Amino acid sequence: MSNEPKKKSAFADEWFVIGISLGVTFGIIFDNLGLWLPLGVCIGLVGPAWKKRMNKDNNNSGQGND
């Protein structure tokens, strides 16, 4: 058995970068970086979990009980 730590998916990293980018962009536009940066981080952290849950729900919905 290997004791190597699990690697994070690139998908999660993409969401995090997108969230921070949106947070900084809206923070600069609305001149309130202190509010929008944490909101962007939240989007980046919740995005992969939401996507994973949506995939799980879609996979389970195909298995109907007759």
PDB file of N, CA, C and O in Angstrom:
ATOM      1  N   MET A   1       0.840  -1.191   0.000  1.00  0.00           N
ATOM      2  CA  MET A   1       0.000   0.000   0.000  1.00  0.00           C
ATOM      3  C   MET A   1       0.880   1.247   0.000  1.00  0.00           C
ATOM      4  O   MET A   1       1.980   1.262   0.553  1.00  0.00           O
ATOM      5  N   SER A   2       0.376   2.252  -0.616  1.00  0.00           N
ATOM      6  CA  SER A   2       1.103   3.501  -0.730  1.00  0.00           C
ATOM      7  C   SER A   2       0.573   4.499   0.290  1.00  0.00           C
ATOM      8  O   SER A   2      -0.636   4.605   0.498  1.00  0.00           O
ATOM      9  N   ASN A   3       1.473   5.221   0.917  1.00  0.00           N
ATOM     10  CA  ASN A   3       1.084   6.223   1.905  1.00  0.00           C
ATOM     11  C   ASN A   3       1.118   7.628   1.325  1.00  0.00           C
ATOM     12  O   ASN A   3       1.209   8.606   2.066  1.00  0.00           O
ATOM     13  N   GLU A   4       1.046   7.729   0.015  1.00  0.00           N
ATOM     14  CA  GLU A   4       1.063   9.035  -0.625  1.00  0.00           C
ATOM     15  C   GLU A   4      -0.270   9.739  -0.397  1.00  0.00           C
ATOM     16  O   GLU A   4      -1.325   9.111  -0.469  1.00  0.00           O
ATOM     17  N   PRO A   5      -0.224  11.062  -0.117  1.00  0.00           N
ATOM     18  CA  PRO A   5      -1.484  11.787   0.073  1.00  0.00           C
ATOM     19  C   PRO A   5      -2.249  11.884  -1.236  1.00  0.00           C
ATOM     20  O   PRO A   5      -1.667  11.873  -2.320  1.00  0.00           O
ATOM     21  N   LYS A   6      -3.571  11.979  -1.111  1.00  0.00           N
ATOM     22  CA  LYS A   6      -4.396  12.132  -2.314  1.00  0.00           C
ATOM     23  C   LYS A   6      -4.142  13.493  -2.943  1.00  0.00           C
ATOM     24  O   LYS A   6      -3.939  14.491  -2.251  1.00  0.00           O
ATOM     25  N   LYS A   7      -4.160  13.508  -4.254  1.00  0.00           N
ATOM     26  CA  LYS A   7      -3.988  14.759  -4.970  1.00  0.00           C
ATOM     27  C   LYS A   7      -5.342  15.423  -5.151  1.00  0.00           C
ATOM     28  O   LYS A   7      -6.351  14.763  -5.395  1.00  0.00           O
ATOM     29  N   LYS A   8      -5.341  16.752  -5.025  1.00  0.00           N
ATOM     30  CA  LYS A   8      -6.562  17.494  -5.283  1.00  0.00           C
ATOM     31  C   LYS A   8      -6.826  17.487  -6.778  1.00  0.00           C
ATOM     32  O   LYS A   8      -5.905  17.445  -7.594  1.00  0.00           O
ATOM     33  N   SER A   9      -8.086  17.528  -7.110  1.00  0.00           N
ATOM     34  CA  SER A   9      -8.413  17.556  -8.532  1.00  0.00           C
ATOM     35  C   SER A   9      -8.155  18.950  -9.104  1.00  0.00           C
ATOM     36  O   SER A   9      -8.269  19.957  -8.405  1.00  0.00           O
ATOM     37  N   ALA A  10      -7.817  18.981 -10.351  1.00  0.00           N
ATOM     38  CA  ALA A  10      -7.598  20.262 -11.022  1.00  0.00           C
ATOM     39  C   ALA A  10      -8.905  21.038 -11.108  1.00  0.00           C
ATOM     40  O   ALA A  10      -8.910  22.266 -11.195  1.00  0.00           O
ATOM     41  N   PHE A  11     -10.024  20.295 -11.083  1.00  0.00           N
ATOM     42  CA  PHE A  11     -11.334  20.939 -11.152  1.00  0.00           C
ATOM     43  C   PHE A  11     -11.555  21.849  -9.950  1.00  0.00           C
ATOM     44  O   PHE A  11     -12.075  22.955 -10.101  1.00  0.00           O
ATOM     45  N   ALA A  12     -11.166  21.397  -8.757  1.00  0.00           N
ATOM     46  CA  ALA A  12     -11.326  22.207  -7.547  1.00  0.00           C
ATOM     47  C   ALA A  12     -10.442  23.449  -7.619  1.00  0.00           C
ATOM     48  O   ALA A  12     -10.855  24.536  -7.213  1.00  0.00           O
ATOM     49  N   ASP A  13      -9.234  23.284  -8.132  1.00  0.00           N
ATOM     50  CA  ASP A  13      -8.338  24.427  -8.272  1.00  0.00           C
ATOM     51  C   ASP A  13      -8.898  25.468  -9.233  1.00  0.00           C
ATOM     52  O   ASP A  13      -8.771  26.670  -9.001  1.00  0.00           O
ATOM     53  N   GLU A  14      -9.516  25.004 -10.308  1.00  0.00           N
ATOM     54  CA  GLU A  14     -10.112  25.933 -11.272  1.00  0.00           C
ATOM     55  C   GLU A  14     -11.225  26.745 -10.627  1.00  0.00           C
ATOM     56  O   GLU A  14     -11.306  27.956 -10.831  1.00  0.00           O
ATOM     57  N   TRP A  15     -12.080  26.093  -9.853  1.00  0.00           N
ATOM     58  CA  TRP A  15     -13.167  26.800  -9.179  1.00  0.00           C
ATOM     59  C   TRP A  15     -12.619  27.842  -8.210  1.00  0.00           C
ATOM     60  O   TRP A  15     -13.144  28.952  -8.123  1.00  0.00           O
ATOM     61  N   PHE A  16     -11.567  27.485  -7.483  1.00  0.00           N
ATOM     62  CA  PHE A  16     -10.995  28.412  -6.518  1.00  0.00           C
ATOM     63  C   PHE A  16     -10.442  29.646  -7.214  1.00  0.00           C
ATOM     64  O   PHE A  16     -10.648  30.767  -6.748  1.00  0.00           O
ATOM     65  N   VAL A  17      -9.750  29.451  -8.312  1.00  0.00           N
ATOM     66  CA  VAL A  17      -9.184  30.573  -9.068  1.00  0.00           C
ATOM     67  C   VAL A  17     -10.305  31.439  -9.642  1.00  0.00           C
ATOM     68  O   VAL A  17     -10.224  32.667  -9.602  1.00  0.00           O
ATOM     69  N   ILE A  18     -11.337  30.811 -10.170  1.00  0.00           N
ATOM     70  CA  ILE A  18     -12.470  31.563 -10.720  1.00  0.00           C
ATOM     71  C   ILE A  18     -13.158  32.372  -9.626  1.00  0.00           C
ATOM     72  O   ILE A  18     -13.500  33.536  -9.835  1.00  0.00           O
ATOM     73  N   GLY A  19     -13.361  31.762  -8.461  1.00  0.00           N
ATOM     74  CA  GLY A  19     -14.015  32.462  -7.349  1.00  0.00           C
ATOM     75  C   GLY A  19     -13.220  33.664  -6.883  1.00  0.00           C
ATOM     76  O   GLY A  19     -13.782  34.741  -6.685  1.00  0.00           O
ATOM     77  N   ILE A  20     -11.921  33.492  -6.707  1.00  0.00           N
ATOM     78  CA  ILE A  20     -11.088  34.620  -6.271  1.00  0.00           C
ATOM     79  C   ILE A  20     -11.071  35.711  -7.339  1.00  0.00           C
ATOM     80  O   ILE A  20     -11.128  36.897  -7.014  1.00  0.00           O
ATOM     81  N   SER A  21     -10.994  35.319  -8.601  1.00  0.00           N
ATOM     82  CA  SER A  21     -10.989  36.307  -9.682  1.00  0.00           C
ATOM     83  C   SER A  21     -12.275  37.114  -9.697  1.00  0.00           C
ATOM     84  O   SER A  21     -12.248  38.335  -9.848  1.00  0.00           O
ATOM     85  N   LEU A  22     -13.404  36.428  -9.541  1.00  0.00           N
ATOM     86  CA  LEU A  22     -14.686  37.142  -9.508  1.00  0.00           C
ATOM     87  C   LEU A  22     -14.767  38.054  -8.290  1.00  0.00           C
ATOM     88  O   LEU A  22     -15.248  39.183  -8.386  1.00  0.00           O
ATOM     89  N   GLY A  23     -14.301  37.568  -7.150  1.00  0.00           N
ATOM     90  CA  GLY A  23     -14.322  38.380  -5.939  1.00  0.00           C
ATOM     91  C   GLY A  23     -13.502  39.645  -6.070  1.00  0.00           C
ATOM     92  O   GLY A  23     -13.940  40.724  -5.670  1.00  0.00           O
ATOM     93  N   VAL A  24     -12.320  39.512  -6.628  1.00  0.00           N
ATOM     94  CA  VAL A  24     -11.459  40.685  -6.815  1.00  0.00           C
ATOM     95  C   VAL A  24     -12.068  41.631  -7.842  1.00  0.00           C
ATOM     96  O   VAL A  24     -12.060  42.847  -7.654  1.00  0.00           O
ATOM     97  N   THR A  25     -12.594  41.074  -8.921  1.00  0.00           N
ATOM     98  CA  THR A  25     -13.186  41.912  -9.970  1.00  0.00           C
ATOM     99  C   THR A  25     -14.358  42.726  -9.428  1.00  0.00           C
ATOM    100  O   THR A  25     -14.410  43.942  -9.608  1.00  0.00           O
ATOM    101  N   PHE A  26     -15.307  42.046  -8.757  1.00  0.00           N
ATOM    102  CA  PHE A  26     -16.452  42.767  -8.204  1.00  0.00           C
ATOM    103  C   PHE A  26     -16.040  43.701  -7.071  1.00  0.00           C
ATOM    104  O   PHE A  26     -16.646  44.756  -6.885  1.00  0.00           O
ATOM    105  N   GLY A  27     -15.016  43.321  -6.315  1.00  0.00           N
ATOM    106  CA  GLY A  27     -14.515  44.195  -5.264  1.00  0.00           C
ATOM    107  C   GLY A  27     -13.963  45.493  -5.805  1.00  0.00           C
ATOM    108  O   GLY A  27     -14.171  46.558  -5.225  1.00  0.00           O
ATOM    109  N   ILE A  28     -13.259  45.401  -6.920  1.00  0.00           N
ATOM    110  CA  ILE A  28     -12.713  46.612  -7.544  1.00  0.00           C
ATOM    111  C   ILE A  28     -13.833  47.438  -8.170  1.00  0.00           C
ATOM    112  O   ILE A  28     -13.853  48.663  -8.048  1.00  0.00           O
ATOM    113  N   ILE A  29     -14.765  46.759  -8.843  1.00  0.00           N
ATOM    114  CA  ILE A  29     -15.863  47.489  -9.494  1.00  0.00           C
ATOM    115  C   ILE A  29     -16.706  48.244  -8.476  1.00  0.00           C
ATOM    116  O   ILE A  29     -17.028  49.414  -8.679  1.00  0.00           O
ATOM    117  N   PHE A  30     -17.068  47.576  -7.376  1.00  0.00           N
ATOM    118  CA  PHE A  30     -17.957  48.187  -6.379  1.00  0.00           C
ATOM    119  C   PHE A  30     -17.197  48.851  -5.239  1.00  0.00           C
ATOM    120  O   PHE A  30     -17.806  49.315  -4.275  1.00  0.00           O
ATOM    121  N   ASP A  31     -15.866  48.902  -5.341  1.00  0.00           N
ATOM    122  CA  ASP A  31     -15.019  49.567  -4.359  1.00  0.00           C
ATOM    123  C   ASP A  31     -15.263  49.014  -2.951  1.00  0.00           C
ATOM    124  O   ASP A  31     -15.343  49.769  -1.983  1.00  0.00           O
ATOM    125  N   ASN A  32     -15.379  47.691  -2.855  1.00  0.00           N
ATOM    126  CA  ASN A  32     -15.566  47.037  -1.568  1.00  0.00           C
ATOM    127  C   ASN A  32     -14.896  45.666  -1.609  1.00  0.00           C
ATOM    128  O   ASN A  32     -15.559  44.629  -1.581  1.00  0.00           O
ATOM    129  N   LEU A  33     -13.578  45.688  -1.677  1.00  0.00           N
ATOM    130  CA  LEU A  33     -12.805  44.457  -1.811  1.00  0.00           C
ATOM    131  C   LEU A  33     -12.932  43.582  -0.568  1.00  0.00           C
ATOM    132  O   LEU A  33     -12.877  42.356  -0.669  1.00  0.00           O
ATOM    133  N   GLY A  34     -13.102  44.193   0.598  1.00  0.00           N
ATOM    134  CA  GLY A  34     -13.233  43.442   1.843  1.00  0.00           C
ATOM    135  C   GLY A  34     -14.473  42.570   1.884  1.00  0.00           C
ATOM    136  O   GLY A  34     -14.489  41.572   2.604  1.00  0.00           O
ATOM    137  N   LEU A  35     -15.492  42.905   1.151  1.00  0.00           N
ATOM    138  CA  LEU A  35     -16.710  42.101   1.095  1.00  0.00           C
ATOM    139  C   LEU A  35     -16.637  41.068  -0.019  1.00  0.00           C
ATOM    140  O   LEU A  35     -16.959  39.898   0.192  1.00  0.00           O
ATOM    141  N   TRP A  36     -16.218  41.492  -1.193  1.00  0.00           N
ATOM    142  CA  TRP A  36     -16.298  40.623  -2.357  1.00  0.00           C
ATOM    143  C   TRP A  36     -15.217  39.560  -2.415  1.00  0.00           C
ATOM    144  O   TRP A  36     -15.454  38.491  -2.979  1.00  0.00           O
ATOM    145  N   LEU A  37     -14.041  39.807  -1.857  1.00  0.00           N
ATOM    146  CA  LEU A  37     -12.998  38.790  -1.884  1.00  0.00           C
ATOM    147  C   LEU A  37     -13.410  37.545  -1.091  1.00  0.00           C
ATOM    148  O   LEU A  37     -13.274  36.439  -1.613  1.00  0.00           O
ATOM    149  N   PRO A  38     -13.909  37.674   0.148  1.00  0.00           N
ATOM    150  CA  PRO A  38     -14.381  36.465   0.843  1.00  0.00           C
ATOM    151  C   PRO A  38     -15.560  35.791   0.142  1.00  0.00           C
ATOM    152  O   PRO A  38     -15.673  34.565   0.177  1.00  0.00           O
ATOM    153  N   LEU A  39     -16.433  36.565  -0.491  1.00  0.00           N
ATOM    154  CA  LEU A  39     -17.526  35.958  -1.248  1.00  0.00           C
ATOM    155  C   LEU A  39     -16.984  35.148  -2.427  1.00  0.00           C
ATOM    156  O   LEU A  39     -17.506  34.078  -2.740  1.00  0.00           O
ATOM    157  N   GLY A  40     -15.959  35.650  -3.065  1.00  0.00           N
ATOM    158  CA  GLY A  40     -15.332  34.920  -4.155  1.00  0.00           C
ATOM    159  C   GLY A  40     -14.679  33.632  -3.671  1.00  0.00           C
ATOM    160  O   GLY A  40     -14.741  32.607  -4.349  1.00  0.00           O
ATOM    161  N   VAL A  41     -14.053  33.687  -2.501  1.00  0.00           N
ATOM    162  CA  VAL A  41     -13.458  32.482  -1.924  1.00  0.00           C
ATOM    163  C   VAL A  41     -14.551  31.457  -1.619  1.00  0.00           C
ATOM    164  O   VAL A  41     -14.364  30.263  -1.854  1.00  0.00           O
ATOM    165  N   CYS A  42     -15.679  31.913  -1.102  1.00  0.00           N
ATOM    166  CA  CYS A  42     -16.811  31.002  -0.834  1.00  0.00           C
ATOM    167  C   CYS A  42     -17.293  30.340  -2.120  1.00  0.00           C
ATOM    168  O   CYS A  42     -17.567  29.140  -2.138  1.00  0.00           O
ATOM    169  N   ILE A  43     -17.395  31.104  -3.171  1.00  0.00           N
ATOM    170  CA  ILE A  43     -17.798  30.535  -4.464  1.00  0.00           C
ATOM    171  C   ILE A  43     -16.785  29.482  -4.899  1.00  0.00           C
ATOM    172  O   ILE A  43     -17.161  28.420  -5.394  1.00  0.00           O
ATOM    173  N   GLY A  44     -15.509  29.775  -4.715  1.00  0.00           N
ATOM    174  CA  GLY A  44     -14.469  28.839  -5.102  1.00  0.00           C
ATOM    175  C   GLY A  44     -14.472  27.561  -4.287  1.00  0.00           C
ATOM    176  O   GLY A  44     -14.098  26.505  -4.796  1.00  0.00           O
ATOM    177  N   LEU A  45     -14.888  27.635  -3.029  1.00  0.00           N
ATOM    178  CA  LEU A  45     -14.910  26.454  -2.182  1.00  0.00           C
ATOM    179  C   LEU A  45     -16.196  25.649  -2.328  1.00  0.00           C
ATOM    180  O   LEU A  45     -16.182  24.424  -2.203  1.00  0.00           O
ATOM    181  N   VAL A  46     -17.295  26.327  -2.589  1.00  0.00           N
ATOM    182  CA  VAL A  46     -18.591  25.651  -2.690  1.00  0.00           C
ATOM    183  C   VAL A  46     -18.811  25.075  -4.088  1.00  0.00           C
ATOM    184  O   VAL A  46     -19.529  24.086  -4.231  1.00  0.00           O
ATOM    185  N   GLY A  47     -18.223  25.657  -5.101  1.00  0.00           N
ATOM    186  CA  GLY A  47     -18.417  25.217  -6.481  1.00  0.00           C
ATOM    187  C   GLY A  47     -18.158  23.738  -6.716  1.00  0.00           C
ATOM    188  O   GLY A  47     -19.024  23.057  -7.265  1.00  0.00           O
ATOM    189  N   PRO A  48     -16.995  23.208  -6.322  1.00  0.00           N
ATOM    190  CA  PRO A  48     -16.744  21.776  -6.561  1.00  0.00           C
ATOM    191  C   PRO A  48     -17.699  20.867  -5.794  1.00  0.00           C
ATOM    192  O   PRO A  48     -18.116  19.829  -6.308  1.00  0.00           O
ATOM    193  N   ALA A  49     -18.047  21.251  -4.571  1.00  0.00           N
ATOM    194  CA  ALA A  49     -18.975  20.433  -3.787  1.00  0.00           C
ATOM    195  C   ALA A  49     -20.353  20.431  -4.438  1.00  0.00           C
ATOM    196  O   ALA A  49     -21.022  19.398  -4.480  1.00  0.00           O
ATOM    197  N   TRP A  50     -20.778  21.583  -4.945  1.00  0.00           N
ATOM    198  CA  TRP A  50     -22.080  21.676  -5.608  1.00  0.00           C
ATOM    199  C   TRP A  50     -22.085  20.828  -6.872  1.00  0.00           C
ATOM    200  O   TRP A  50     -23.046  20.110  -7.146  1.00  0.00           O
ATOM    201  N   LYS A  51     -21.008  20.917  -7.636  1.00  0.00           N
ATOM    202  CA  LYS A  51     -20.910  20.149  -8.881  1.00  0.00           C
ATOM    203  C   LYS A  51     -20.895  18.646  -8.582  1.00  0.00           C
ATOM    204  O   LYS A  51     -21.523  17.867  -9.299  1.00  0.00           O
ATOM    205  N   LYS A  52     -20.189  18.241  -7.538  1.00  0.00           N
ATOM    206  CA  LYS A  52     -20.131  16.837  -7.159  1.00  0.00           C
ATOM    207  C   LYS A  52     -21.515  16.343  -6.734  1.00  0.00           C
ATOM    208  O   LYS A  52     -21.912  15.227  -7.070  1.00  0.00           O
ATOM    209  N   ARG A  53     -22.228  17.161  -6.011  1.00  0.00           N
ATOM    210  CA  ARG A  53     -23.575  16.780  -5.569  1.00  0.00           C
ATOM    211  C   ARG A  53     -24.531  16.677  -6.754  1.00  0.00           C
ATOM    212  O   ARG A  53     -25.369  15.776  -6.800  1.00  0.00           O
ATOM    213  N   MET A  54     -24.410  17.598  -7.710  1.00  0.00           N
ATOM    214  CA  MET A  54     -25.261  17.551  -8.891  1.00  0.00           C
ATOM    215  C   MET A  54     -24.996  16.274  -9.686  1.00  0.00           C
ATOM    216  O   MET A  54     -25.939  15.645 -10.167  1.00  0.00           O
ATOM    217  N   ASN A  55     -23.735  15.881  -9.830  1.00  0.00           N
ATOM    218  CA  ASN A  55     -23.402  14.645 -10.535  1.00  0.00           C
ATOM    219  C   ASN A  55     -23.951  13.434  -9.796  1.00  0.00           C
ATOM    220  O   ASN A  55     -24.439  12.493 -10.422  1.00  0.00           O
ATOM    221  N   LYS A  56     -23.875  13.452  -8.475  1.00  0.00           N
ATOM    222  CA  LYS A  56     -24.380  12.347  -7.671  1.00  0.00           C
ATOM    223  C   LYS A  56     -25.897  12.235  -7.821  1.00  0.00           C
ATOM    224  O   LYS A  56     -26.429  11.135  -7.974  1.00  0.00           O
ATOM    225  N   ASP A  57     -26.587  13.367  -7.776  1.00  0.00           N
ATOM    226  CA  ASP A  57     -28.048  13.365  -7.934  1.00  0.00           C
ATOM    227  C   ASP A  57     -28.446  12.873  -9.316  1.00  0.00           C
ATOM    228  O   ASP A  57     -29.411  12.120  -9.448  1.00  0.00           O
ATOM    229  N   ASN A  58     -27.719  13.286 -10.346  1.00  0.00           N
ATOM    230  CA  ASN A  58     -28.032  12.850 -11.712  1.00  0.00           C
ATOM    231  C   ASN A  58     -27.805  11.358 -11.880  1.00  0.00           C
ATOM    232  O   ASN A  58     -28.572  10.695 -12.579  1.00  0.00           O
ATOM    233  N   ASN A  59     -26.774  10.819 -11.259  1.00  0.00           N
ATOM    234  CA  ASN A  59     -26.490   9.384 -11.354  1.00  0.00           C
ATOM    235  C   ASN A  59     -27.554   8.565 -10.620  1.00  0.00           C
ATOM    236  O   ASN A  59     -27.937   7.493 -11.088  1.00  0.00           O
ATOM    237  N   ASN A  60     -28.028   9.050  -9.495  1.00  0.00           N
ATOM    238  CA  ASN A  60     -29.033   8.330  -8.720  1.00  0.00           C
ATOM    239  C   ASN A  60     -30.419   8.419  -9.339  1.00  0.00           C
ATOM    240  O   ASN A  60     -31.229   7.508  -9.171  1.00  0.00           O
ATOM    241  N   SER A  61     -30.700   9.497 -10.047  1.00  0.00           N
ATOM    242  CA  SER A  61     -32.031   9.664 -10.634  1.00  0.00           C
ATOM    243  C   SER A  61     -32.265   8.694 -11.787  1.00  0.00           C
ATOM    244  O   SER A  61     -33.414   8.400 -12.116  1.00  0.00           O
ATOM    245  N   GLY A  62     -31.211   8.198 -12.399  1.00  0.00           N
ATOM    246  CA  GLY A  62     -31.336   7.255 -13.490  1.00  0.00           C
ATOM    247  C   GLY A  62     -31.676   5.846 -13.042  1.00  0.00           C
ATOM    248  O   GLY A  62     -32.031   5.000 -13.862  1.00  0.00           O
ATOM    249  N   GLN A  63     -31.569   5.590 -11.747  1.00  0.00           N
ATOM    250  CA  GLN A  63     -31.830   4.263 -11.209  1.00  0.00           C
ATOM    251  C   GLN A  63     -33.205   4.246 -10.555  1.00  0.00           C
ATOM    252  O   GLN A  63     -33.317   4.312  -9.331  1.00  0.00           O
ATOM    253  N   GLY A  64     -34.219   4.159 -11.348  1.00  0.00           N
ATOM    254  CA  GLY A  64     -35.593   4.177 -10.845  1.00  0.00           C
ATOM    255  C   GLY A  64     -35.999   2.841 -10.239  1.00  0.00           C
ATOM    256  O   GLY A  64     -35.554   1.782 -10.683  1.00  0.00           O
ATOM    257  N   ASN A  65     -36.837   2.905  -9.235  1.00  0.00           N
ATOM    258  CA  ASN A  65     -37.375   1.695  -8.629  1.00  0.00           C
ATOM    259  C   ASN A  65     -38.721   1.390  -9.242  1.00  0.00           C
ATOM    260  O   ASN A  65     -39.670   2.158  -9.088  1.00  0.00           O
ATOM    261  N   ASP A  66     -38.804   0.276  -9.934  1.00  0.00           N
ATOM    262  CA  ASP A  66     -40.062  -0.095 -10.591  1.00  0.00           C
ATOM    263  C   ASP A  66     -40.871  -0.988  -9.708  1.00  0.00           C
ATOM    264  O   ASP A  66     -41.965  -1.406 -10.088  1.00  0.00           O
TER     265      ASP A  66
END
